[in-house]
Amino acid sequence: MLDALPAPSGQRRFVRIEPGSYRGAVCIRGLGPITIYGVGAADGVRVVDGRYAAQTKPADMPAQACVPAIGATSMGTAGSASVVIAQDDVQLAGLTIANDALDAVRDGQGYPAGAGESGGAQAVALMTRGDRIQLDAVHLLGHQDTFYADGTGRVRVANSRIAGDVDFIFGAARLLIEHSLIVSRAGRRVPGEGGIGLAPSTPPGRAQGFLITQSRWIVEDGTPSLGRAWDAGVKKPEAGGQWIAGQSPNGHALIRDSLLDARLRPWVASTARRPFEAKSNRLTEFNNLTLPVAAFETAPTGWATQAGGTSGGANAAPDAIRWIRDRAQLEAALRELGERPKILAIAARIELGGPADAFRDPGYDQAAYEAAYDPKTWGRRKPEGPLEEARERSAKAQAKAITLRIPSNTTLIGISAGAGFHGGMVLLNQVENVIVRNLRFSDAYDHFTAWDPLDGAHGEWNADYDNLSLRAAHRVWVDHCAFDDGDRPDHLERTVFGRGQQRHDGLLDITHASDLITVSWSRFSGHDKTMLIGGSDKQVADAGALRVTLHHNLWVDIRERAPRVRFGQVHLVNNLYLARPEGPYGFGYAIGLGLQSGVLSQGNAFEGTVQPAQLLRWLKGERFSDEGSTLNGNPLALEAPQPAGWTPPYHLPPEGAAQAAARVRVGAGPTMALEPERKAP
């Protein structure tokens, strides 16, 4: 195809490649400035070959048109390349370049002749020997030596994917990789051989080598290292080699402002066995974030382990692991990935809300609303008419704007201090298999709270948003999260019609027949109606669902509903309740026992100036059992008309209440280690 092009004219030319798989080695040389681009997605246009370094060839046959290697009897590393760029001013976009010589090894069929773990298995997908080379939306796939950035030129790779297992990004060029995905592949190396990523061979005296920035590096399996210096031309010490400062290559690589899989090990000794030492090596990291191993974990206990368990995005493909820094990135990832298994690593406080004026209908005025529906003149009728309709339109506009819907097969995990959601509601509606970890949910604020004059003896203002809401959601694990009202708590709101204006509904509500839920090691604080399990006595379809485990959670400065249960089989294990009647919300009760509920309590610790009778509230419920719980360190004897009436089908033995309380105090909330220190192998 490229051979058919006319002689270059000096003007950039564009070559379009239709979708398909094109097998054979390609040499890009002497073509002048050129852009080669694929049509459609990068994985739909595939240029592939399958040669490797130790593969034999006749001495008079070229290994590759751009790398003849005449006289050699094997392909060699450079000669194995599927594509070689041996000129300046080349752009590649929207295509895949692969070397599949070792794919059979990955599939368990053994190495080809002459190749093995000790050598000969180099199989290059792309080799560059030029300046001003640009790759955009290009996939480079291989195993050993996938991408060979050779020569002294400048190469830029953006929005691309590079996958391999050993020295799979290597060479002497000045290489920039940004906004890309790097994948340390699994499956080829023998057990214990974790693989190696970068292998720069920067010439002596050159300041720049490899720079990786704003990218993701994901590990498929095992514990590969970030990389090593390639001391090109320097033999190993046992062969008489010696690396000489200022004369030998000294590979330079900087990885910065990127997301790195926690399973990556640090830099290792060079190819000439030169130990990695900061005083002589030029391999370093700066300002990176870690994707913790916890992102790949599944629910370990509780109701969420039943019916196949809860894995969220634990089985996500590398391209479905995303680094999220704002709402736009999050929503784009959700649209693109849909219900595929995915891990969304949250690295910021994502703002979901906004000022009231952003949602207010032109016909709504708060002062006019209060004047119109004052019970002194309006009476105990529900509001109706133009002002109420305008409020409802305002509320509808706000709900649309501040509600974030999470699809099935998702892991949401915070990876930076303060990561979470503010000002709106995260909704799990009619979804399954979701994990939410290490995040703070704060201040789902209702600007257009509704007045209900028939709610209670005096009427109430009712808000419409929960920080996290589960509706008809199945198999969900919420772990190490924090829930609160932020800096706009309800106790500071105005009193109107003799009642405080409530701006927040629940912190975490589980309703509409949600089922198989575990909530663990989370913190609920500074709130009134904290957690509802079962939304109404009228929702009889909830019977048989709402099976929820709450263990090792902290409840502090809350008024009630910790939780309030209808219909469900709820297991409360080793939670800590700090009941503070003197706090801004007072303390009403902890556990509300509603219609047809069955609550099993084990090893919970209650602390505060309260009486045992204040811990439970009977709200048409009759079934409750408790064992091992304490109030201010003293054993409790909480009686009920009937026992809980069920036994957990999973293993979760309670620990002593005092021991659990001590652990919950320091461990509840977003306390997971985010950036573990890299340790040498």
C-alpha positions as CSV (number, residue, x, y, z in Angstrom):
1,M,0.0,0.0,0.0
2,L,2.6,2.5,1.0
3,D,4.9,1.5,-1.8
4,A,2.2,2.7,-4.3
5,L,2.3,6.2,-3.0
6,P,3.8,8.8,-5.4
7,A,7.1,10.5,-4.6
8,P,6.8,12.9,-1.7
9,S,6.2,16.6,-2.6
10,G,7.1,18.1,0.8
11,Q,3.4,18.6,1.7
12,R,1.8,16.4,4.4
13,R,-0.1,13.5,2.9
14,F,-3.0,11.5,4.5
15,V,-3.5,7.8,4.2
16,R,-6.8,6.3,5.3
17,I,-7.1,2.7,6.4
18,E,-10.4,1.0,6.4
19,P,-11.4,-1.4,9.3
20,G,-9.8,-4.8,9.1
21,S,-6.8,-6.9,10.0
22,Y,-3.6,-6.3,7.9
23,R,-0.9,-8.9,8.5
24,G,2.8,-8.3,7.5
25,A,5.7,-6.1,8.4
26,V,5.4,-2.4,7.5
27,C,8.3,0.0,6.8
28,I,7.6,3.7,6.8
29,R,10.6,5.4,5.2
30,G,11.2,8.1,2.6
31,L,7.6,9.1,2.4
32,G,7.9,12.7,3.5
33,P,5.5,14.2,6.1
34,I,2.6,11.7,6.4
35,T,-0.5,11.0,8.5
36,I,-1.8,7.4,8.6
37,Y,-5.1,7.0,10.3
38,G,-7.7,4.3,10.8
39,V,-11.5,4.6,10.3
40,G,-13.6,4.1,13.4
41,A,-12.3,2.7,16.7
42,A,-8.6,1.9,17.1
43,D,-9.2,-1.8,17.8
44,G,-11.1,-2.1,14.5
45,V,-8.0,-1.3,12.3
46,R,-5.3,-3.9,13.2
47,V,-1.8,-4.0,11.7
48,V,-0.1,-7.2,13.0
49,D,2.8,-9.4,12.5
50,G,4.2,-12.3,14.5
51,R,8.0,-12.5,14.4
52,Y,10.4,-12.6,17.3
53,A,14.1,-12.0,17.9
54,A,15.4,-15.6,17.9
55,Q,13.3,-16.6,14.9
56,T,15.7,-17.9,12.2
57,K,16.0,-16.5,8.8
58,P,18.4,-16.9,5.8
59,A,21.4,-14.7,6.1
60,D,20.7,-13.0,2.8
61,M,17.0,-12.2,3.7
62,P,16.1,-8.9,5.2
63,A,14.6,-9.2,8.7
64,Q,12.5,-6.1,8.0
65,A,12.6,-3.7,5.1
66,C,13.6,-0.9,7.5
67,V,16.0,-3.1,9.4
68,P,17.5,-5.5,6.9
69,A,20.0,-7.2,9.3
70,I,21.7,-8.8,6.2
71,G,24.2,-11.4,7.3
72,A,22.3,-12.3,10.5
73,T,20.7,-15.6,10.8
74,S,17.9,-14.5,13.1
75,M,15.4,-11.6,13.1
76,G,16.9,-9.8,16.1
77,T,14.9,-7.4,18.3
78,A,14.7,-4.5,15.8
79,G,14.0,-6.9,12.9
80,S,11.0,-8.4,14.7
81,A,9.1,-5.1,14.5
82,S,5.6,-5.3,13.0
83,V,5.9,-1.6,12.0
84,V,9.1,0.6,11.8
85,I,9.0,4.3,11.4
86,A,12.4,5.2,10.0
87,Q,11.8,8.9,9.0
88,D,10.7,12.2,10.5
89,D,7.3,13.8,10.6
90,V,5.0,10.9,10.9
91,Q,1.5,10.8,12.5
92,L,-0.4,7.7,13.4
93,A,-4.0,7.8,14.6
94,G,-6.9,5.5,15.4
95,L,-5.3,2.1,14.8
96,T,-3.8,-0.9,16.5
97,I,-0.2,-2.2,16.0
98,A,0.5,-5.6,17.4
99,N,3.0,-8.4,17.5
100,D,1.3,-11.6,18.3
101,A,4.4,-13.9,18.3
102,L,4.1,-14.7,22.0
103,D,0.3,-14.8,22.2
104,A,0.4,-18.6,22.0
105,V,2.7,-18.6,25.1
106,R,0.1,-16.6,26.9
107,D,-2.4,-19.2,26.0
108,G,-0.2,-22.0,27.4
109,Q,1.3,-23.4,24.2
110,G,5.0,-22.9,25.1
111,Y,7.7,-20.7,23.6
112,P,8.6,-20.9,19.9
113,A,12.0,-22.3,18.9
114,G,15.0,-20.5,20.3
115,A,13.0,-18.3,22.7
116,G,12.3,-18.5,26.4
117,E,12.3,-16.7,29.7
118,S,16.1,-16.1,29.4
119,G,16.0,-14.5,25.9
120,G,15.1,-14.6,22.3
121,A,11.5,-13.7,23.0
122,Q,11.7,-10.0,22.1
123,A,8.9,-9.2,19.7
124,V,8.4,-5.5,18.8
125,A,5.1,-4.1,17.8
126,L,6.3,-0.6,16.9
127,M,9.8,0.8,16.5
128,T,10.5,4.5,15.9
129,R,13.7,5.9,14.4
130,G,12.9,9.5,13.7
131,D,12.0,12.9,15.0
132,R,8.6,14.6,15.3
133,I,6.7,11.4,15.5
134,Q,3.1,11.5,16.9
135,L,0.8,8.8,18.0
136,D,-2.8,9.6,18.9
137,A,-5.4,6.9,19.8
138,V,-3.1,4.1,18.9
139,H,-2.9,0.7,20.6
140,L,0.5,-0.9,20.8
141,L,0.1,-4.6,21.9
142,G,2.7,-7.2,22.6
143,H,4.6,-8.9,25.4
144,Q,8.3,-8.4,25.5
145,D,9.7,-5.2,24.0
146,T,6.3,-4.0,22.6
147,F,7.4,-0.4,21.9
148,Y,10.9,0.4,20.8
149,A,11.5,4.2,20.9
150,D,14.9,4.2,19.3
151,G,17.3,6.9,18.1
152,T,17.6,10.4,19.2
153,G,14.3,11.9,18.0
154,R,11.2,13.2,19.8
155,V,8.1,10.9,20.0
156,R,4.8,11.9,21.5
157,V,2.1,9.4,22.4
158,A,-1.3,10.6,23.5
159,N,-4.7,9.0,24.3
160,S,-3.3,5.6,23.5
161,R,-2.8,2.2,25.0
162,I,0.5,0.3,25.4
163,A,0.5,-3.3,26.7
164,G,3.3,-5.7,27.4
165,D,5.1,-7.6,30.2
166,V,8.9,-7.2,30.0
167,D,10.8,-4.0,29.0
168,F,7.7,-3.2,26.9
169,I,8.5,0.6,26.6
170,F,12.2,0.9,25.9
171,G,14.8,2.8,23.9
172,A,16.9,5.9,23.7
173,A,14.4,8.4,22.3
174,R,13.0,11.5,24.0
175,L,9.5,10.0,24.6
176,L,6.4,11.7,26.0
177,I,3.4,9.6,26.9
178,E,0.4,11.5,28.1
179,H,-3.3,10.8,28.8
180,S,-2.7,7.1,28.0
181,L,-3.2,3.7,29.4
182,I,-0.3,1.4,30.2
183,V,-1.0,-2.2,30.9
184,S,1.4,-4.7,32.5
185,R,0.0,-7.9,31.0
186,A,-0.3,-11.2,32.7
187,G,-0.2,-14.8,31.6
188,R,3.1,-15.3,29.9
189,R,5.7,-15.1,32.6
190,V,6.4,-18.1,34.9
191,P,5.3,-17.7,38.5
192,G,7.5,-15.3,40.4
193,E,8.6,-13.4,37.2
194,G,6.5,-10.3,37.7
195,G,7.6,-8.4,34.6
196,I,9.2,-5.0,34.0
197,G,7.8,-1.9,32.4
198,L,10.1,0.9,31.3
199,A,13.6,0.3,30.0
200,P,15.1,3.7,28.9
201,S,18.6,3.8,27.5
202,T,19.2,7.6,27.5
203,P,22.6,8.5,26.0
204,P,25.2,10.0,28.3
205,G,24.9,13.8,28.6
206,R,21.2,13.9,27.5
207,A,18.9,15.5,30.0
208,Q,15.6,14.0,28.8
209,G,14.5,10.4,28.3
210,F,11.0,9.2,29.0
211,L,8.2,11.3,30.5
212,I,4.9,9.7,31.4
213,T,2.2,12.1,32.6
214,Q,-1.6,12.2,33.2
215,S,-1.8,8.5,32.5
216,R,-3.0,5.3,34.0
217,W,-0.8,2.2,34.6
218,I,-2.8,-0.9,35.4
219,V,-1.6,-4.4,36.3
220,E,-3.6,-7.4,35.0
221,D,-2.1,-9.7,37.6
222,G,1.1,-10.3,39.6
223,T,3.5,-7.7,40.9
224,P,5.6,-6.2,38.0
225,S,8.1,-3.4,38.5
226,L,8.0,0.1,37.1
227,G,11.2,-0.5,35.2
228,R,14.9,-0.5,35.0
229,A,17.7,1.3,33.1
230,W,18.7,-0.4,29.9
231,D,22.5,-0.1,29.9
232,A,22.7,-0.7,26.2
233,G,26.1,-2.1,25.1
234,V,27.2,-2.8,28.6
235,K,27.8,-6.4,29.4
236,K,26.8,-8.0,32.7
237,P,29.6,-8.1,35.4
238,E,30.1,-11.8,35.1
239,A,30.8,-11.3,31.4
240,G,33.4,-8.5,32.2
241,G,31.1,-5.6,31.7
242,Q,31.3,-2.3,33.7
243,W,29.0,0.6,33.6
244,I,31.0,3.9,33.5
245,A,29.3,7.2,34.6
246,G,29.4,9.8,31.9
247,Q,30.2,7.2,29.2
248,S,27.6,4.5,29.4
249,P,23.9,5.1,28.8
250,N,22.0,6.2,31.9
251,G,18.3,5.6,31.4
252,H,16.1,8.6,32.4
253,A,12.4,8.2,33.2
254,L,9.9,10.3,35.1
255,I,6.4,9.2,35.9
256,R,4.3,12.1,37.2
257,D,0.7,13.2,37.8
258,S,-0.5,9.7,37.0
259,L,-2.5,6.8,38.5
260,L,-0.4,3.8,39.4
261,D,-1.7,0.4,40.3
262,A,-0.6,-0.5,43.9
263,R,0.6,-3.8,42.7
264,L,3.5,-2.2,40.8
265,R,6.8,-2.6,42.5
266,P,9.6,0.0,42.5
267,W,12.4,0.4,40.1
268,V,14.9,-2.5,39.9
269,A,18.5,-3.1,38.9
270,S,19.6,-2.2,35.4
271,T,20.1,-4.7,32.6
272,A,23.9,-4.7,33.5
273,R,23.0,-5.6,37.1
274,R,23.7,-2.0,38.2
275,P,21.7,-1.7,41.5
276,F,19.0,1.0,41.5
277,E,20.4,3.9,43.5
278,A,19.1,7.4,43.6
279,K,22.7,8.8,43.4
280,S,23.3,7.2,40.0
281,N,20.0,6.3,38.5
282,R,17.6,8.7,36.8
283,L,14.3,6.9,37.3
284,T,11.8,8.6,39.5
285,E,8.1,9.3,40.3
286,F,6.4,12.6,41.3
287,N,2.9,13.5,42.4
288,N,1.2,10.2,41.4
289,L,-1.9,8.6,43.0
290,T,-2.2,5.0,43.8
291,L,-5.0,2.7,42.7
292,P,-5.3,0.6,45.9
293,V,-5.6,-3.2,45.9
294,A,-8.9,-2.6,47.6
295,A,-10.3,-1.5,44.2
296,F,-10.2,-5.1,43.1
297,E,-11.8,-6.6,46.3
298,T,-15.2,-8.2,46.6
299,A,-17.6,-8.1,49.5
300,P,-16.1,-10.3,52.2
301,T,-19.1,-10.8,54.5
302,G,-22.7,-10.0,55.3
303,W,-25.7,-10.2,53.1
304,A,-23.8,-8.8,50.1
305,T,-22.0,-12.2,49.8
306,Q,-25.1,-14.1,49.0
307,A,-26.6,-15.0,45.6
308,G,-23.3,-15.0,43.9
309,G,-21.7,-12.2,45.9
310,T,-20.8,-8.6,45.2
311,S,-17.8,-8.0,43.0
312,G,-18.6,-4.5,41.6
313,G,-15.9,-3.8,39.0
314,A,-13.3,-6.2,40.4
315,N,-13.1,-8.0,37.1
316,A,-12.9,-4.8,35.1
317,A,-10.7,-4.8,31.9
318,P,-7.8,-2.3,32.1
319,D,-9.6,0.1,29.8
320,A,-12.6,0.1,32.2
321,I,-10.5,1.4,35.1
322,R,-10.9,5.2,35.1
323,W,-9.3,8.0,37.0
324,I,-12.0,10.5,37.9
325,R,-11.2,14.1,38.8
326,D,-14.5,16.0,38.1
327,R,-18.1,15.4,37.4
328,A,-17.7,15.7,33.6
329,Q,-15.1,12.9,33.6
330,L,-17.4,10.7,35.7
331,E,-20.4,11.2,33.6
332,A,-18.4,10.5,30.4
333,A,-17.1,7.3,31.9
334,L,-20.6,6.2,32.9
335,R,-22.0,6.9,29.5
336,E,-19.1,5.0,27.7
337,L,-18.9,2.0,30.0
338,G,-22.5,1.4,30.8
339,E,-23.0,-1.8,32.7
340,R,-19.6,-3.2,31.9
341,P,-17.6,-4.1,35.0
342,K,-15.7,-1.0,35.9
343,I,-13.6,0.7,38.5
344,L,-14.0,4.5,38.9
345,A,-11.2,5.8,41.1
346,I,-12.4,9.1,42.5
347,A,-9.6,11.6,43.2
348,A,-11.6,14.8,44.1
349,R,-14.7,16.1,45.9
350,I,-17.2,16.1,43.0
351,E,-19.7,18.8,43.3
352,L,-23.2,17.7,42.3
353,G,-25.2,20.7,43.6
354,G,-25.5,24.4,42.9
355,P,-27.2,27.6,44.1
356,A,-31.0,27.8,44.3
357,D,-31.1,30.3,41.5
358,A,-29.8,27.7,39.1
359,F,-33.0,25.7,39.5
360,R,-35.6,28.2,40.6
361,D,-38.7,28.4,38.5
362,P,-39.6,32.1,37.6
363,G,-42.9,31.7,39.3
364,Y,-41.5,30.6,42.7
365,D,-40.7,33.0,45.5
366,Q,-40.0,31.7,49.0
367,A,-41.4,34.7,50.9
368,A,-44.6,34.6,48.9
369,Y,-44.8,30.8,49.4
370,E,-44.6,31.2,53.2
371,A,-47.2,34.0,53.2
372,A,-49.6,32.0,51.1
373,Y,-49.5,28.7,53.0
374,D,-49.2,29.9,56.6
375,P,-51.4,27.6,58.6
376,K,-52.8,30.5,60.4
377,T,-54.6,31.5,57.2
378,W,-54.3,28.5,54.9
379,G,-55.2,25.9,57.5
380,R,-54.2,22.3,57.5
381,R,-54.6,21.7,53.8
382,K,-51.8,20.6,51.6
383,P,-50.5,23.5,49.5
384,E,-51.9,23.8,46.0
385,G,-52.1,26.5,43.3
386,P,-49.5,28.4,41.3
387,L,-46.9,28.9,44.0
388,E,-46.9,25.2,44.9
389,E,-46.7,24.2,41.2
390,A,-43.8,26.6,40.8
391,R,-42.1,25.0,43.8
392,E,-42.6,21.6,42.3
393,R,-41.1,22.7,39.0
394,S,-38.2,24.1,40.8
395,A,-37.7,20.9,42.8
396,K,-37.9,18.8,39.6
397,A,-35.2,20.9,37.9
398,Q,-33.0,20.5,41.0
399,A,-33.6,16.8,41.2
400,K,-32.6,16.3,37.5
401,A,-29.4,18.4,38.0
402,I,-28.1,17.0,41.3
403,T,-28.9,13.3,41.1
404,L,-26.1,11.0,39.9
405,R,-27.1,7.6,38.8
406,I,-24.7,4.7,39.1
407,P,-25.2,1.6,36.9
408,S,-24.6,-2.0,37.7
409,N,-21.2,-3.7,38.0
410,T,-19.4,-0.7,39.3
411,T,-16.8,-0.1,42.0
412,L,-16.6,3.6,43.1
413,I,-13.6,4.1,45.3
414,G,-11.9,7.2,46.7
415,I,-8.2,7.4,46.2
416,S,-7.4,10.9,47.6
417,A,-8.1,12.7,50.8
418,G,-11.6,14.2,50.8
419,A,-12.7,12.3,47.7
420,G,-16.4,12.0,47.5
421,F,-19.7,13.8,46.5
422,H,-21.1,17.0,47.7
423,G,-24.4,18.9,47.3
424,G,-26.4,16.1,45.6
425,M,-27.6,12.6,45.7
426,V,-25.9,9.5,44.4
427,L,-28.6,7.1,43.3
428,L,-28.5,3.3,42.9
429,N,-31.8,2.6,41.2
430,Q,-32.7,-0.8,39.9
431,V,-29.1,-1.9,39.7
432,E,-27.0,-4.7,41.0
433,N,-23.5,-5.6,41.9
434,V,-22.2,-2.2,43.1
435,I,-19.3,-1.5,45.5
436,V,-18.9,2.0,47.1
437,R,-15.7,2.5,49.2
438,N,-13.6,5.2,50.9
439,L,-15.8,8.2,49.9
440,R,-17.4,11.0,51.8
441,F,-21.1,11.9,50.9
442,S,-22.1,15.3,52.2
443,D,-24.8,17.9,52.1
444,A,-27.5,16.6,49.7
445,Y,-29.3,20.0,50.1
446,D,-32.9,20.6,49.1
447,H,-33.4,24.2,48.1
448,F,-37.2,23.7,47.7
449,T,-38.2,21.7,50.7
450,A,-41.9,20.8,50.8
451,W,-44.4,21.8,53.6
452,D,-46.7,19.0,54.7
453,P,-49.3,20.4,57.2
454,L,-50.6,16.8,57.8
455,D,-47.2,15.3,58.9
456,G,-47.4,14.9,62.6
457,A,-49.4,17.1,65.0
458,H,-48.0,20.4,63.8
459,G,-46.9,19.7,60.2
460,E,-43.3,19.3,58.9
461,W,-40.9,20.5,56.2
462,N,-39.7,17.5,54.3
463,A,-36.6,17.3,52.1
464,D,-36.3,15.0,49.1
465,Y,-32.7,13.9,48.7
466,D,-30.5,11.3,50.4
467,N,-26.7,11.5,50.2
468,L,-26.7,7.9,49.0
469,S,-30.0,6.2,48.0
470,L,-30.5,2.5,47.2
471,R,-33.8,1.9,45.5
472,A,-34.5,-1.7,44.1
473,A,-30.7,-2.2,44.3
474,H,-29.4,-5.7,44.8
475,R,-26.0,-6.9,46.0
476,V,-24.4,-3.7,47.2
477,W,-21.4,-3.2,49.5
478,V,-20.8,0.2,51.1
479,D,-17.5,0.3,53.0
480,H,-15.3,2.9,54.8
481,C,-17.5,5.8,53.8
482,A,-18.6,9.0,55.7
483,F,-22.1,10.6,55.6
484,D,-23.0,14.0,56.9
485,D,-24.7,17.3,56.2
486,G,-21.5,19.3,55.6
487,D,-21.5,22.9,56.6
488,R,-25.2,23.5,56.2
489,P,-26.7,21.3,59.0
490,D,-30.5,21.4,59.5
491,H,-30.3,22.6,63.0
492,L,-29.0,26.0,61.7
493,E,-31.9,26.4,59.3
494,R,-34.8,28.9,59.8
495,T,-37.9,28.0,61.7
496,V,-41.0,28.6,59.6
497,F,-44.6,27.8,60.6
498,G,-43.2,26.8,64.0
499,R,-41.1,23.9,62.5
500,G,-37.4,23.8,61.4
501,Q,-37.0,23.8,57.7
502,Q,-35.5,20.4,56.9
503,R,-33.1,20.5,54.0
504,H,-31.7,17.0,54.2
505,D,-33.5,13.6,54.1
506,G,-31.6,10.5,54.8
507,L,-27.8,10.0,54.9
508,L,-28.2,6.4,53.4
509,D,-31.6,5.1,52.7
510,I,-32.3,1.5,51.5
511,T,-35.8,1.2,50.1
512,H,-38.1,-0.2,47.3
513,A,-37.2,-3.9,47.9
514,S,-33.4,-3.4,47.8
515,D,-31.8,-6.6,48.9
516,L,-28.5,-8.2,49.9
517,I,-26.7,-5.2,51.2
518,T,-23.7,-4.8,53.5
519,V,-22.7,-1.5,55.0
520,S,-19.4,-1.7,56.9
521,W,-16.8,0.5,58.6
522,S,-18.7,3.7,57.8
523,R,-19.4,6.9,59.7
524,F,-22.8,8.6,60.1
525,S,-22.7,11.9,61.8
526,G,-24.6,15.2,62.5
527,H,-28.0,14.3,61.1
528,D,-31.7,13.8,62.0
529,K,-33.2,10.9,60.0
530,T,-30.1,8.9,59.4
531,M,-30.9,5.6,57.7
532,L,-34.2,4.2,56.5
533,I,-34.5,0.5,55.6
534,G,-37.9,0.2,54.0
535,G,-39.8,3.3,53.0
536,S,-43.4,2.7,53.9
537,D,-45.7,0.3,55.7
538,K,-47.7,0.3,52.5
539,Q,-44.9,-1.2,50.4
540,V,-45.8,-4.8,51.2
541,A,-43.7,-6.0,48.2
542,D,-40.7,-5.3,50.4
543,A,-41.5,-8.4,52.4
544,G,-38.7,-11.0,51.7
545,A,-36.3,-8.3,50.6
546,L,-34.3,-5.6,52.5
547,R,-31.8,-8.1,53.9
548,V,-29.1,-5.8,55.2
549,T,-25.9,-6.3,57.3
550,L,-24.5,-3.3,59.2
551,H,-21.2,-4.0,60.9
552,H,-18.4,-1.8,62.5
553,N,-20.1,1.5,61.7
554,L,-20.0,4.6,63.8
555,W,-23.1,6.6,64.6
556,V,-22.4,10.0,66.3
557,D,-24.5,13.1,66.9
558,I,-27.6,11.6,65.2
559,R,-31.1,11.9,66.3
560,E,-32.7,8.7,65.1
561,R,-33.0,5.9,62.5
562,A,-29.7,4.1,63.0
563,P,-31.5,2.3,61.3
564,R,-35.3,2.4,61.2
565,V,-36.4,-0.9,59.7
566,R,-39.5,-2.2,58.0
567,F,-39.9,-5.8,56.6
568,G,-36.2,-6.5,56.4
569,Q,-33.9,-9.1,58.1
570,V,-31.3,-6.7,59.4
571,H,-28.1,-7.8,61.1
572,L,-26.4,-5.2,63.4
573,V,-22.9,-6.4,64.4
574,N,-20.2,-4.5,66.4
575,N,-21.5,-1.0,65.7
576,L,-20.6,1.9,67.9
577,Y,-23.4,4.4,68.9
578,L,-22.3,7.7,70.5
579,A,-25.7,8.9,71.8
580,R,-25.5,12.6,72.7
581,P,-28.8,14.0,74.0
582,E,-27.0,17.3,74.6
583,G,-26.0,17.6,70.9
584,P,-27.6,19.9,68.3
585,Y,-30.0,17.2,67.3
586,G,-30.6,15.6,70.7
587,F,-31.0,11.9,70.7
588,G,-34.3,10.2,70.0
589,Y,-33.6,6.6,69.5
590,A,-31.1,4.3,67.8
591,I,-32.9,1.3,66.3
592,G,-36.5,1.6,65.0
593,L,-38.4,-1.6,64.8
594,G,-41.1,-1.3,62.1
595,L,-43.7,-3.5,60.5
596,Q,-42.7,-7.1,59.9
597,S,-39.0,-6.4,60.6
598,G,-36.6,-8.8,62.2
599,V,-33.5,-7.3,63.7
600,L,-30.6,-9.3,65.0
601,S,-28.2,-7.3,67.2
602,Q,-24.8,-8.7,68.3
603,G,-21.9,-7.0,70.1
604,N,-23.0,-3.4,69.6
605,A,-21.6,-0.7,71.9
606,F,-23.8,2.2,73.1
607,E,-22.3,5.2,74.9
608,G,-23.9,8.3,76.3
609,T,-26.2,9.7,79.0
610,V,-29.2,7.6,77.9
611,Q,-31.3,4.8,79.3
612,P,-31.7,1.3,77.8
613,A,-35.3,2.1,76.9
614,Q,-34.1,4.9,74.6
615,L,-32.1,2.6,72.4
616,L,-35.1,0.9,70.8
617,R,-38.3,2.4,69.4
618,W,-41.2,0.1,68.7
619,L,-42.9,1.2,65.4
620,K,-45.3,-1.8,64.8
621,G,-42.4,-4.2,65.0
622,E,-42.2,-7.2,67.3
623,R,-39.1,-9.3,66.4
624,F,-35.7,-8.4,67.9
625,S,-32.8,-10.3,69.4
626,D,-29.7,-9.0,71.1
627,E,-26.6,-10.7,72.5
628,G,-23.3,-9.2,73.8
629,S,-24.3,-5.5,73.5
630,T,-23.3,-2.9,76.1
631,L,-24.3,0.5,77.3
632,N,-21.4,2.5,78.7
633,G,-19.5,-0.8,79.1
634,N,-22.3,-2.5,81.0
635,P,-24.2,-5.5,79.6
636,L,-27.6,-4.8,78.1
637,A,-30.8,-6.8,78.5
638,L,-33.0,-5.6,75.6
639,E,-36.2,-7.6,75.5
640,A,-38.7,-8.0,72.7
641,P,-42.1,-9.7,72.2
642,Q,-40.5,-12.2,69.8
643,P,-36.9,-13.1,68.8
644,A,-35.5,-12.0,65.4
645,G,-36.5,-15.3,64.0
646,W,-33.7,-15.9,61.5
647,T,-30.1,-17.0,61.3
648,P,-27.4,-15.4,59.1
649,P,-26.4,-17.6,56.2
650,Y,-22.9,-16.2,56.2
651,H,-20.0,-16.2,58.6
652,L,-19.7,-13.0,60.7
653,P,-18.9,-13.9,64.3
654,P,-19.1,-10.8,66.6
655,E,-16.2,-9.7,68.6
656,G,-16.5,-8.2,72.1
657,A,-18.3,-4.9,72.2
658,A,-15.5,-3.1,73.9
659,Q,-12.9,-4.3,71.4
660,A,-15.1,-3.5,68.5
661,A,-15.8,0.0,69.8
662,A,-12.1,0.8,70.1
663,R,-11.5,-0.4,66.5
664,V,-14.5,1.5,65.1
665,R,-13.4,4.7,66.7
666,V,-10.2,4.8,64.7
667,G,-11.2,2.8,61.6
668,A,-14.7,3.9,60.6
669,G,-15.0,6.3,57.6
670,P,-12.6,6.9,54.7
671,T,-9.6,5.7,56.6
672,M,-8.2,3.2,54.1
673,A,-4.5,3.6,53.2
674,L,-4.4,5.3,49.8
675,E,-0.8,5.5,49.0
676,P,1.1,2.5,50.5
677,E,4.9,2.8,50.3
678,R,6.4,0.9,47.5
679,K,8.6,-1.9,48.8
680,A,11.5,-3.5,47.0
681,P,11.0,-7.1,46.0
